Amino acid sequence: MKIKSYAKVNIFLKIVGTKENYHLINSRFMLVKNLYDTLTFEKKDKSDKNFVIEGSFSCETKQNIIYKIYEKLLEIDELREDLIDFFTHHKVCVKKNIPEFAGLGGGSSNAAAFLKLINQTLSLKLSTNDMVNLSKTLGADIAFFLHDFESAEVLGIGEKVKRFDESALDIKTLTPPIKCETPLVYKKYREILNRNYDKITKDNRLLGKKLQKMSSEDILKNFDIYELNDLYSAALKIYPKLREYQKENYFFSGSGSTFFKRIS
């Protein structure tokens, strides 16, 4: 059994406040239907008792978000035995197409795909809300991918997801060979705002509410890259070479480094 693990872009991303150590967002997430990883479970040598993930990842298995989801599942007593037995005989195989550190949600998408596939394969009977609650401390974007919406309003730290009534646009992505570190970009954003934080955050809330009512097509026609993504200026401060890849009519996804545009 094979499952597609789609990329996403942020049509807009407004920072509207903070909660503890997290930034609160008002964003429109949209699937990129022509860019996806594929995830399967394949037989493995059962003499290897480890949880195995095959794929071109830059991290060790125990740092991979798929493994962290697996650990969360093991905490559910009634699922533990079946999970251990299954992954004694199977490995997780991910064919990677989505670039890492690119603002496309690849890791979160993989985590959601893994959850959906193991839920179906082992008939775990986890609801979408069960899976969202299980994964919410591991990745802000996972909830969006679990809902299978093509376009959605995403609020809070990413856990509040509401379908937006439109189909995914045809999107072209351009990902420079620059790995943007999300925590660093958010930290720089706060430094840039400094004493103007309250005013700018208020302005962001107002614009975010306006954008929520508009179609993604109209948003991309009427606003520019700086207006739509509050993190772009911060990313440029840390990774100035991004400017070399910025093109007319392209926008910036998440904390970067991907630029995207609608294909006419």
N, C-alpha and C positions, 0 to 999 in steps of 0.2 A: 504494500500500500504506500502511495506517495502523496505528499501534501505540498502545495505551493506556499511559500513564505514571502509575501510581497513587501516591497519597500513602500515608504510613504514620503510625502513632502508636506511641509507646513505652508499652506497658502498664505496664512498670516500667523504671526507669533507676537503677542503682546504680553509684557510682564506687568501684572496688575497688583502685585503685593508680595508679601512674604509670610510664611508660617513656619516658626521654629527655624530650621536650617534650610528650608525649601523655598523656592520661588514659586509663586502662583501664576498660572498662565491663563490666557484666553486665546485659543488657537483654533484654526481649521486644519484638520488632518485630512489628507487625501491619498488613497492608494495609488501607487504607480503600477499599472497593470502589465506593463511591458518589462518590468525589472523585478525578478524574484529569485530566491534560492529554492531548492527542493530538498525535502527532508523525508527520509525513509528509515525503517528498521530492517536491518539485515542480520542474518545468522553470523555468529562468531564462534571462535574456539572457546568452549565452555571451561577450559582449563584456566583461562584468563578471567579471574573473578572481579576484575575492575569494571567500573562503568566506563564504556568506551565511546568517544565521539570522534568520528572521522570527518575531516573538513579542513580547509585552509584558514585556520584561525590563528591569530597572533598571540593568544593566551594559552596557558596550561588548562587542562581539563577542569581542574577544581576551581578555576577562575571563570570558566565559561558559564554564562547565564543559564544554559540548558541544564548543566550539572546542578546549579543552585536550585532550579525548579524541581529537579529530581529529589534533592535533599528535602525540600519542602513537602513533597508528596510522601516521602518516607516517614514524616512525622504523623501521618494519619494511620493509626494502628491497623485498621481493617484493610488498608491497601498495601501495607509494607511487604508482606510475604509474597503476594502476586508480583509486585514490582521487582523485588530482588530475584525471583525465579525467572521472570521474563528477561531481565537484563544480564542474567548469567549466560543466557543463550543468544542474546541479540545485542547489536551495537547500533548507535545512532549515526546515520550517514547524512551529511549535509553537503550538497553541491552548492558552493558559494558563488554568487554573482553580484550580490550587494556589497559595495565597498564598506570597510569598517571606518569608524571615526569620521563619518561623512554626513551626519544629520539626516540619514534615511531610515533610522530605526531598525537596522538589520538584526542586531542582537535581540531586541524586544520582539521582533517579528518571528525569529527562530524560536524563542521561548514560548510564544503563543502557539506556534505551529506544533511544537513538541507536546504541549499540554493537550491540544485538540486531538492529536494523533494517538497519544497513549490513552486518552479518555475513550476514544472510539475503539481502539485495538483491544483493550482489556475490559471494555464495558464498565468503566469506573462510575458512570452515572453522575459525574460532576456537572452541575449547571454552569452557565456562563458566569453567574455571580460568584459561584464557588471558586471558579478558576481565577476570577479577578481578585477576590479576597486573598487567595493563596499567593498570588504573584505581586501584589501591590507594593511590597517593600523592596522588590528586586529591580523594577524598571518602570519608569513613569509612562512609557509608551505601550506597555504590554496590553493594558485594558482596551485600547483602541483596536489592536489586532485581534483580540479575542471576540470582539463584537461582529466582525465581518462586515462592517459598514464601508462603503466606497468613499464616503465623505462624512465627516462628523465634527461637531463642536466638541472641543476638549478643554476642560476647565480644571481648576484646582492645581494639583501637582501632576495631573494627567489621568487621575482615577475617575473623573466625571466625564462620561462619554455619551453624547446624544446625536443620533443620526441626523444629518442634514440632507434634505430631500433634493439630491442631484446625483447624476452619474459621474464617475471619475472622468476627468478630462484626459486627453492624450497628452502625456508629459514627456519631454525630452530632458534628460539629466546630463550635467557636466560635472564630474568630480575630479578636482585637481589632485596631484600627488602630495596632498597636505593633510596630515592627521590632526584634526581639531579636538582638543581635550575639553569636553563639556564643562567640568568644574572650573577650569581656568577661564573659560569664556564668561561664565556667569559671574565669577569673582571680578573680572575686569569690568563687566557691565556695572556692577555696584560702585566700583571705583570711579568710573566716568560720571555717574549720576551724582555721587557725593552729596552736597548740600541741597541739590535740586531734586532729590529722590521723591519727596512727597508730591511736588507739583507734576513732575513727569509721569509718575505712576498714576495720578489722577487723570492726566491727559490720555494715557494709555487705556485706562478703563473706558473713557468716553469713546475713543476711536474703536476699541474692541467691540463695544455694543453696536456701533454703527456697522462694522464689518460683519457681525453675526447675521445681520438681516440681508446681506447681499450674496448673490451667487458668486462662486469662485471665478467664473468667467469675467464678471463685471469688476470684481476686486482687482484682478490682474490687469485689466484695461485702464483702471483709474488711479492706481497708486504705484509708487516706485519701491525699489528694493529696500530703502532705508525706512520708509513709512511702515512697511509690512513686516519687517523682522527687527525687533528691538535688539537682537544680539549681533546683528551684522557689524555695526560700528565697533563693538567690543572685539569681535573676532579679527577685524582688520588691525586693531592695535597690537594683537599678539602675533598674528600671521599676516604681515603686510603684503606678502606675495599673492594673497588671495586677489588683490586688486588687478593683477596681471591677467586673471581668468574671468573677471567680470565683463559681461557683454550686454549690449543693449537688449532690453526686453527680457532679461533673465532675472530671476529672483533667488533668494537664499533660503535654504531649508535648515530648520533647527539651529543648532550651534555650529553647523557647517561640517564639512567644507563644500557641500554640493550646491551648485547653481542649477536652476531649472527654468524651463519656459513651457508654455502651452504650445503644442504643435497645431498650426492652423489647419 
